[in-house]
């Protein structure tokens, strides 16, 4: 059983199906609100609901643009990514991180860097020749955008025809573009003061960098920690090597059960 199946099973055992979502919360059949710190492995970092992304998806969907034909939406996504990275970029879409990395290596020998919002290293990432961006839109498909500097593409134009990009429906391209613009706006609004509010409760279990939480709990007992958090109404990343995320805008009271009933482990 993979980590996602494990997490879903444990949620269902305790609380039944998830009936709706909003912000950093999951609302279940048993009328229990769970604080989501997994956030679809970061795809829902802007909050469940997709901000403007799903609104634009529905608008394009209503026009029947769901096929493999050429539309303006790929260009609009390219423009959004270029704005995010503050440089002119050409983009390619892939269904896996490994495929995106493999493509990057066709252009140059270095591994592409993965963009993660709200971390200090981003100033260096903006200068990188190849960057992988994950659209901040919670959807069941995993899409990864490889963004290459235009100058690099011009020098390696002979490689372009060999790139096995995945075909993406125009409605999804527009949704991804809008989600990136929503991220650009959120980058101006969220900051460190929004992340350290919960340090007192979370520090025994995580090392925090910006909104991202790296577990201190040993892998040997991590599944028990996931279950303990669920018992406290908290959903964390089910992968011990993955990152959980501080629940932006959640009241500090969501951690009250964990505070009163701490998880004990030997480091």
C-alpha positions, -999 to 999 in steps of 0.1 A, spaced: 0 0 0 15 34 -10 15 63 14 -16 80 -2 -37 49 0 -26 45 36 -36 80 45 -70 78 27 -77 45 44 -69 59 79 -91 90 73 -120 68 61 -117 45 91 -120 74 115 -142 100 98 -157 84 66 -156 101 33 -145 137 28 -177 156 17 -163 190 10 -132 211 14 -124 248 20 -92 267 28 -69 244 48 -98 221 60 -114 189 50 -150 183 61 -160 147 66 -192 126 67 -190 123 105 -192 161 108 -155 164 118 -134 191 103 -98 180 97 -69 205 94 -51 196 62 -13 199 64 -7 175 35 -25 198 10 -22 173 -19 16 174 -14 16 211 -19 -9 214 -48 -35 229 -25 -11 253 -8 -33 282 -18 -63 265 -2 -89 240 -13 -112 255 -39 -85 265 -64 -90 302 -60 -96 315 -96 -82 284 -113 -114 263 -113 -135 293 -123 -115 298 -154 -114 260 -160 -153 261 -161 -153 291 -184 -131 274 -210 -148 241 -205 -181 258 -214 -166 267 -247 -159 231 -255 -121 235 -255 -112 201 -242 -94 186 -272 -58 184 -285 -61 214 -309 -41 245 -307 -54 273 -285 -41 305 -269 -41 289 -235 -6 273 -237 8 308 -245 -11 322 -215 4 295 -192 39 303 -206 33 340 -198 22 332 -163 53 310 -156 76 337 -171 60 363 -147 64 340 -117 101 334 -125 107 370 -136 123 359 -169 113 348 -204 106 311 -205 96 284 -229 76 256 -212 70 219 -216 44 198 -196 50 164 -183 31 138 -162 60 131 -138 89 149 -122 113 123 -136 101 130 -172 106 167 -167 141 161 -153 150 138 -182 139 165 -207 160 191 -189 191 169 -193 186 169 -230 193 206 -230 221 207 -205 238 183 -181 225 199 -148 194 188 -130 166 213 -132 157 229 -99 122 226 -85 104 258 -76 88 259 -42 72 292 -31 81 310 1 117 297 5 148 320 6 166 300 -22 141 313 -48 163 343 -56 188 318 -70 161 298 -87 150 328 -107 184 327 -124 185 290 -131 184 279 -167 159 252 -161 131 253 -134 103 228 -127 71 244 -115 41 225 -100 9 244 -107 -7 252 -73 -40 236 -83 -53 205 -64 -63 181 -92 -59 143 -95 -34 145 -124 2 153 -116 15 179 -141 50 194 -140 60 224 -160 96 225 -172 105 262 -178 136 268 -198 152 302 -204 144 313 -240 181 318 -247 188 282 -239 160 271 -263 174 292 -291 208 275 -287 193 240 -286 165 244 -312 175 210 -328 164 192 -296 128 206 -296 113 180 -320 125 151 -297 106 164 -266 78 139 -256 54 165 -240 21 153 -227 -10 168 -243 -31 188 -219 -66 200 -224 -69 238 -230 -93 241 -200 -66 227 -177 -39 250 -193 -60 280 -184 -67 267 -149 -30 262 -143 -22 297 -156 -48 313 -133 -35 293 -103 0 306 -110 -13 342 -111 -31 335 -78 2 323 -64 20 354 -75 -7 374 -56 -3 352 -25 34 357 -25 28 394 -18 4 386 10 18 357 30 50 359 49 70 346 78 47 360 104 19 337 91 41 306 95 57 309 130 24 312 148 22 275 153 59 268 162 53 262 198 31 231 191 48 219 159 85 224 168 89 191 187 79 172 155 91 193 126 119 215 113 102 245 96 114 265 66 89 291 56 56 272 55 72 238 49 77 212 77 103 184 76 95 157 101 118 149 130 99 117 138 119 86 128 106 67 98 102 36 119 73 51 138 62 77 113 30 58 104 20 58 141 26 96 141 3 100 111 -24 80 129 -19 100 161 -23 133 142 -54 120 125 -68 112 160 -61 148 168 -79 161 137 -48 168 117 -37 155 83 0 154 77 21 142 48 19 104 48 55 101 35 81 104 62 105 120 36 79 145 24 70 179 36 39 189 55 26 225 52 16 251 78 -22 256 75 -24 292 65 -53 312 82 -62 283 106 -69 292 142 -42 281 166 -69 261 184 -68 234 157 -37 220 174 -52 219 209 -57 182 209 -22 175 198 -9 200 224 -28 181 251 -20 147 238 16 149 224 32 121 204 62 107 221 92 92 203 129 87 206 150 107 182 
